[in-house]
Amino acid sequence: MRFNPYKVDAVSYEHLVDLSKHHTASPLDNALLQLIDVRVSQINGCAFCLAMHTEGARKAGVSQQQLDLVAGWRDVEGFSDRERSALGLAEAMTRVNDGGAVSDDTWEAARRQFDDEELATLLWAIGLINVWNRVNAAVEMTSDLRAVSGS
């Protein structure tokens, strides 16, 4: 790791951790949140977050088959309409260089599946995993889950 921003600016780190904990305590199922974190981390190439959230997803009850196939969720069975709408929104919000907007179809699919409180949490959670991924990429974080507390 190039630099440990989590240790140097522990206050910002703790605020992000608190926000993550807030999402976990939200009405959204933790398994869904973990699945979103895995998919966004795949897109962003964040090995640290992939290690963390695949482990978290398994603990939250996400099947190994879903984890194995999450990158191809559009083309395989085994994902609910709710999961599909959340994954679609997550991909649209993450791939800002592919147009930068969430399509009306993607937005409407999410609106059909989530109430206002759930949708707000989902939007913040997707934004937050993107922050974690981008900071980790900048400092070349490895997949070693001990790295945050170390170096």
Kinemage of the C-alpha trace (Angstrom):
@kinemage 1
@onewidth
@group {chain A} dominant
@subgroup {mainchain}
@vectorlist {calphas} color= white
{ca met a 1} P 0.000 0.000 0.000
{ca arg a 2} L 1.325 3.416 -0.946
{ca phe a 3} L -0.193 5.255 1.987
{ca asn a 4} L -2.706 4.571 4.739
{ca pro a 5} L -5.317 7.344 4.668
{ca tyr a 6} L -7.411 5.408 7.182
{ca lys a 7} L -4.731 5.745 9.818
{ca val a 8} L -3.659 9.296 8.938
{ca asp a 9} L -7.204 10.696 8.838
{ca ala a 10} L -8.954 8.418 11.283
{ca val a 11} L -11.852 10.856 11.731
{ca ser a 12} L -12.916 10.643 8.081
{ca tyr a 13} L -12.423 6.888 8.162
{ca glu a 14} L -14.668 6.545 11.227
{ca his a 15} L -17.388 8.660 9.596
{ca leu a 16} L -17.375 6.351 6.575
{ca val a 17} L -17.440 3.292 8.845
{ca asp a 18} L -20.376 4.807 10.757
{ca leu a 19} L -22.233 5.396 7.497
{ca ser a 20} L -21.602 1.781 6.490
{ca lys a 21} L -22.954 0.612 9.850
{ca his a 22} L -25.999 2.843 9.394
{ca his a 23} L -26.734 1.146 6.059
{ca thr a 24} L -26.359 -2.297 7.626
{ca ala a 25} L -28.978 -1.311 10.232
{ca ser a 26} L -31.343 0.007 7.536
{ca pro a 27} L -34.464 -1.755 6.267
{ca leu a 28} L -32.470 -3.115 3.328
{ca asp a 29} L -31.331 -6.704 3.646
{ca asn a 30} L -27.615 -6.947 4.423
{ca ala a 31} L -27.241 -9.721 1.832
{ca leu a 32} L -28.462 -7.309 -0.863
{ca leu a 33} L -26.089 -4.583 0.323
{ca gln a 34} L -23.173 -7.023 0.282
{ca leu a 35} L -24.106 -8.195 -3.221
{ca ile a 36} L -24.120 -4.577 -4.409
{ca asp a 37} L -20.734 -3.974 -2.767
{ca val a 38} L -19.309 -7.036 -4.512
{ca arg a 39} L -20.595 -5.999 -7.940
{ca val a 40} L -19.426 -2.395 -7.677
{ca ser a 41} L -16.045 -3.548 -6.395
{ca gln a 42} L -15.743 -5.910 -9.375
{ca ile a 43} L -16.411 -3.038 -11.772
{ca asn a 44} L -13.908 -0.792 -9.992
{ca gly a 45} L -11.310 -3.535 -9.565
{ca cys a 46} L -10.966 -3.105 -5.798
{ca ala a 47} L -9.370 -6.315 -4.497
{ca phe a 48} L -9.616 -5.226 -0.853
{ca cys a 49} L -13.366 -4.564 -1.061
{ca leu a 50} L -13.920 -7.759 -3.039
{ca ala a 51} L -12.199 -9.772 -0.320
{ca met a 52} L -14.172 -8.003 2.394
{ca his a 53} L -17.584 -8.092 0.754
{ca thr a 54} L -17.477 -11.607 -0.669
{ca glu a 55} L -16.758 -12.768 2.874
{ca gly a 56} L -19.510 -10.500 4.214
{ca ala a 57} L -21.936 -11.708 1.554
{ca arg a 58} L -21.387 -15.337 2.487
{ca lys a 59} L -21.967 -14.506 6.156
{ca ala a 60} L -25.160 -12.661 5.177
{ca gly a 61} L -26.480 -15.715 3.347
{ca val a 62} L -25.597 -14.968 -0.278
{ca ser a 63} L -24.998 -18.262 -2.026
{ca gln a 64} L -21.651 -19.097 -3.573
{ca gln a 65} L -23.472 -19.530 -6.888
{ca gln a 66} L -24.726 -15.938 -6.773
{ca leu a 67} L -21.236 -14.688 -5.916
{ca asp a 68} L -19.774 -16.708 -8.776
{ca leu a 69} L -22.322 -15.317 -11.245
{ca val a 70} L -22.915 -11.752 -10.034
{ca ala a 71} L -20.924 -10.221 -12.903
{ca gly a 72} L -23.374 -11.879 -15.314
{ca trp a 73} L -26.550 -11.260 -13.323
{ca arg a 74} L -28.464 -10.096 -16.407
{ca asp a 75} L -27.940 -13.395 -18.211
{ca val a 76} L -28.428 -16.016 -15.490
{ca glu a 77} L -31.164 -17.273 -13.236
{ca gly a 78} L -30.909 -17.052 -9.492
{ca phe a 79} L -31.367 -13.319 -8.948
{ca ser a 80} L -34.681 -11.856 -7.812
{ca asp a 81} L -36.303 -8.848 -9.481
{ca arg a 82} L -35.313 -6.824 -6.425
{ca glu a 83} L -31.674 -7.902 -6.697
{ca arg a 84} L -31.669 -7.266 -10.443
{ca ser a 85} L -33.044 -3.755 -10.050
{ca ala a 86} L -30.481 -2.945 -7.344
{ca leu a 87} L -27.616 -4.370 -9.398
{ca gly a 88} L -28.764 -2.399 -12.445
{ca leu a 89} L -28.850 0.819 -10.436
{ca ala a 90} L -25.452 0.057 -8.918
{ca glu a 91} L -23.899 -0.524 -12.317
{ca ala a 92} L -25.437 2.632 -13.781
{ca met a 93} L -24.221 4.760 -10.876
{ca thr a 94} L -20.748 3.226 -11.014
{ca arg a 95} L -20.165 3.384 -14.749
{ca val a 96} L -20.370 7.159 -14.955
{ca asn a 97} L -17.964 7.202 -17.904
{ca asp a 98} L -20.505 5.214 -19.913
{ca gly a 99} L -22.878 8.161 -20.115
{ca gly a 100} L -23.135 9.321 -16.531
{ca ala a 101} L -26.872 8.972 -16.129
{ca val a 102} L -29.240 6.395 -14.744
{ca ser a 103} L -31.678 5.539 -17.528
{ca asp a 104} L -35.393 5.944 -16.988
{ca asp a 105} L -35.839 2.177 -17.330
{ca thr a 106} L -33.223 1.471 -14.653
{ca trp a 107} L -34.707 4.101 -12.355
{ca glu a 108} L -38.262 2.828 -12.789
{ca ala a 109} L -37.160 -0.754 -12.123
{ca ala a 110} L -35.653 0.389 -8.819
{ca arg a 111} L -38.737 2.466 -7.926
{ca arg a 112} L -40.947 -0.589 -8.429
{ca gln a 113} L -38.864 -2.656 -6.020
{ca phe a 114} L -37.923 -0.198 -3.255
{ca asp a 115} L -39.845 2.262 -1.129
{ca asp a 116} L -38.449 5.772 -0.578
{ca glu a 117} L -36.411 4.898 2.523
{ca glu a 118} L -34.951 1.782 0.920
{ca leu a 119} L -34.142 3.609 -2.300
{ca ala a 120} L -32.402 6.428 -0.447
{ca thr a 121} L -30.319 3.904 1.473
{ca leu a 122} L -29.507 2.066 -1.734
{ca leu a 123} L -28.356 5.282 -3.439
{ca trp a 124} L -26.127 6.232 -0.505
{ca ala a 125} L -24.746 2.699 -0.190
{ca ile a 126} L -23.825 2.578 -3.885
{ca gly a 127} L -22.164 5.973 -3.608
{ca leu a 128} L -20.279 4.897 -0.496
{ca ile a 129} L -18.829 1.693 -1.953
{ca asn a 130} L -17.610 3.762 -4.893
{ca val a 131} L -15.815 6.099 -2.450
{ca trp a 132} L -14.164 3.155 -0.672
{ca asn a 133} L -13.144 1.611 -4.022
{ca arg a 134} L -11.645 4.816 -5.362
{ca val a 135} L -9.636 5.589 -2.227
{ca asn a 136} L -8.350 2.021 -2.131
{ca ala a 137} L -7.373 2.160 -5.807
{ca ala a 138} L -5.495 5.429 -5.295
{ca val a 139} L -3.382 3.987 -2.486
{ca glu a 140} L -2.992 0.578 -4.179
{ca met a 141} L -4.696 -1.302 -1.361
{ca thr a 142} L -4.116 -5.044 -1.507
{ca ser a 143} L -6.680 -7.733 -0.769
{ca asp a 144} L -5.153 -8.211 2.710
{ca leu a 145} L -8.011 -7.396 5.067
{ca arg a 146} L -5.500 -6.529 7.813
{ca ala a 147} L -4.071 -3.670 5.745
{ca val a 148} L -6.356 -0.950 7.155
{ca ser a 149} L -5.215 -1.455 10.717
{ca gly a 150} L -1.617 -2.153 9.743
{ca ser a 151} L 1.104 -0.071 8.043
